Amino acid sequence: MINVYQGTPNVRTTSTYSVVEGDHTIIANFAGTITMTLPSASSYTGRKLQFLTYTNNTVVSASSNVVPITGGSAATAILAGTAGKWANLQSDGTSWRIVAAN
């Protein structure tokens, strides 16, 4: 069960991170690419995650399980390497879909 309480943003300063149960907003603050291991979409249907960048870093998924905002096949891209980028992802029970982004 997902808590309604979203907690505080999780600021990541390393090159890899595995998203955990309590995560909602994850801020990338690492000079380089950050690889996120997302939870299984099938275990979290409807769950929402938000990713933001403070610095010019790329954020990718460790697996090809992210469907771009324009649709199509799942890939690894979450955020381009530009400071201030953000994306909201939501699980559809199969993949993580980018449902809003800049």
Buried (B, 14 or more C-beta within 10 A) or exposed (E): EEEEEEEEEBEBEEEEBEBEEEBBBBBBBBEEEBBBEBBEBEEBEEBBBBBBBBBEBBBBBEBEBBBBEEEEEBBBBBBBBEEEBBBBBBBEEEBBBBEEBE
